[in-house]
């Protein structure tokens, strides 16, 4: 049985267009919630007399609109979510605000000793971010050259459109829900790019093979559908494997890794969808416009 994915190409384009437009509007209207790795902030570290739960500390921070603060535990822990030594990384606080937070922790959580309160600069400055974006553009250019050499420029453009689609999906979700972007975000984005690129190459490599083995009477849509059907199981198993790891990291990895895992979950899901539905549909639509090709003269 051959899947007829290309038949619904208008649906794929409509769905993707709507999601991209919503994402772009959110990015321009709401912007992004950059963490202290980008903006700098304040570190408050206290040692409690008894182990405390992360949820207790976060409840106190919510009173000061600091619910997005990073909370790290160390010392004599009794589990993954409790400990005596608590380090809080949050936005820049005035000395009076820091004192109020510590006082509230003492009152609502337990007796503690202040280990340090200090202001830190941005871990990732604008220069590092610019270098990362430059390297990302260079990577896109290198990928375009490689795919154009291995296949053709139409495949390269289709694959790059799918990658941009995946990046916008991730950025749109983080912007719309104002999820914090921290130091690990760039690493997750680059991982998504690599995954999406790999999925597209696998399918188009199958398309190239089928171009030589299928009848010349088969249309480009037939080639694409056959290639998707032949590679869908591999794509599903790959997606299931990486999703298992990412979902596990999201559920059991702690607060500091949740957004890192979520970025990859969104990106991988979008990458699987775009490589199968968007990139191939775009390639078929483009190739079908060439009336001189024998496959379009049936």
N, C-alpha and C positions, 0 to 999 in steps of 0.2 A: 504493500500500500504506500503510495506516494503522497506526502503532505502537500496541499496546495496553498502554501503560505502567500505566494505572490498574488493570488486572486484577491486577497484582502488588503492590497498595498495602500489603498486609499484610507482604510481604517487605521493602518499603522501610521501613515503620515499625519492623519488628523489627530490621533491620540498624542503622538510625539509633539506635534506643533502646539497643541493646547498646553501640555505640560511645560514645554520650553518657554512659552509666552508667560505663563504664570510664574515660572522660576525667575525669568528676567525682570518682570515687574516687581517681584519681591526683593530681588537683589538691588534694584535701583531705588525702591521706596523704603525698604527696611534696613538695607545694608547687612553687615555681618557682626556677630558678637565675638570679637577677638579677645582671647584670653590674655592673662598677664605675661605669657611668653612673648607676646607681641607688644603689649602696652606698658609692661612694668606693673609693679604692685607692692603689696605689703605682705610680709611673712610674720605670722604670730605663732610661736611655738610654746606650748605649755605642757607641764607634766602633772597628771592627776595622781591623787593618792590611791585611787582604785581604778581598775579598768573601766572605760566608758565606751558606749556604742557610738558609731559614726552618726547614726540617726539622731541621737541626743544633741550632738554638737551642731548638726545641720539645722535642727529645729531652732536653736538659739540664733544661728546666723540669719535665719529667715526674718527675724525681727528687725534686722538691719539691712534687709534687701541684699544679703550676701549668699543667697541660696546656691549660686553658681560657683562658690569658692571650692578650691581643691582641698580635700582633707586627706592627709596621709598619716598612718599609724606606725609606730615603732615601739621598741622597748618590750616590756613584759606583756605580750598580747595573749588573750585567751581564745582567739579565733580570728577569722579574716576581717571581721567588722568591729572589733573592739580592741582597746589597748590603753596604756597609761600615757604614753608620749604622743601628743597630737600636734601636728604641724598644719597650719591653715595658710593657704596661699590665696590671696584675694586682691581686689583692686586697691589702688592707693587709698590709704586711710589717714586721716588726721590723728594726732596723738590722742586727742580726746575720744575719737571713735574707737581706737584700739583699746583704750582703757575701759570704755563702756562695754566692749565685747568681752574682755577678760572678766570684768565684774559680773556680767550676765552669765558667763560660763561657770563662775564660782557659785553663783546663787542658784542656778537651775540644773547644773550638771554635777558639780562636786568641788571640793577643795583642790587647789592646784598651785603650782609654782610656775611663774613665768620664766621660761628659759631664754627667750629672745623675742624682740619685736623690731623688725628692720624693714626699710624700704629698699627694693631691688629694682634694677633697670630691666629693660626688655631683653629677654634671652635671644629673641630673634628680631633683629633690627630691620629697618627698611632696606638696608643694603643687602642683607642676606635674602630677604624676600625678593628683591629685584633680581639677584643672581639665580634664585630658584626658578623664577618665571622665565628668565632668559634661557636657562638650561632646558626648561619644559618646551619652549619654542624650538630650540635646537633639536630636541628629541622628536618633535613633530616633523620637522624638516627632514631629519634623517630617516624617519619611518616612511615619509612620502617618497623619498628617493629610493629606498629599499624596495617598497611594494611596487613602485612604478617599474623598477628594473626586473623584479621577479614576475610581475603580472603585467599590468598596464596602468596608465595614469588614471583611468576611470575607476579602477579598483581602489587605487590609493586615495582618491578624493572621497569615494563612498565610505571607505574605512575611517578616514579622518573625520568625516561628518558624524559617523557613529560614535567616535571617541568624544568629540565636542558635545554631542548629545548626552553622553554619560556624565561628563564633567558638570554640565549645566544642571542635570538632575541632582547630583550630589550637592552642588552649591545652592541650588534652589531650596532643597529640604533644610539645609543648615541655616539659610537666610530666613525662610518662612517661620520656622520654629525657634529661631534665635538660639540655636545650639552653639556651644562655645567652640571656637576654633583655636586649637593649641598647637604645641610644637610638633606633635605627631601627625597633624593633618596633612602636611605636604607629603610625608612618606606614604600615607594612605592614598592620596591622590595619584601619586606616581605608580602605586601598585594597581590601582583601577585602570590607569592608562595601559599598563602592560597586559593586564587580563583582557581588556576589550580588544586590544590589538591582536593578541593571540587567537581569540575566538574568531575574529574576522578573517585572519590569515588561514585558519583551518578550513573554513567554509569556502573561501575563494580558491584555495588550493584544490579542493574537491571539484569546484566548478571548472578549473583549468583541465583537470584530468578528464572530466566528463565531456568537455568540448572536443576531445580527440577520440573518445570512445562511443559517444552517442551518435545517432543518425543525424545527418545534416538537415533532415526535415523537422527535427525538434527545435522548438523556439527557445529563446533565451529564458523565458519563464519556465519552460520544461527543464532546462539545465539547472536553473536555480532551485526549483522544487526538489529535483532528484538529489542535488548536492546537500540540501538542508536535511532531507530524509535520511541520507547516508551518514550524516555527521551529528544528528540530533541526540543520539544516545551518548556519544562521547561528550557533547556539550552539557548534557544533563548530569552525567556522572561527575564531570569536572566542577560544575556549579554546586552540586550537592556536597562534594568534598570540601570545597572552600567555605561554603555556607555553614557547614557543621563546625568548622574551626572558628569562624567569625562569630557565630551565634553563641558558641561556648565562651568565647572571650568576652562577649557583651554581657552574658548572664553571670559569669563567675569571675571575671577579671578585675572587678573593682571599678570605682568611679573614674579613675584616671585613664582607663582604657576603653570606656564605653563609647565615647564619640569616635575614637580611632576605629573600633570595630564596626560601629554603625555606618561610618563613611564607606567602608569596604562592602558592607552588606548591601547598601543602596547601589553602589557602583557596580558590584558584580551582577546583581539582579538586572540592572539597566544594561550592562554590557552583554549579557546573554540575550536579552530581548533585542537590543539594537543590532547586534551582529547578525541575528537570524532574520529579523523582520524589516529593519530600516535599511541597513547597508545593502543587502541583496536586492531589496525592492528598488532602491535608488539606482543600483547598477543595471537591473533589468530595464527600468524605464529609460535610462540613458542609452543603453545599447539598442533598444527597440526603435529608437528614432533614426537609426542609420538604415535607410531604405535600400542601400546598396549591398548590405550584408545578405547572404543567401538565406539565412535563418529568418529574415524578415520578408522574404518573397514567397512564402508558402500561400 
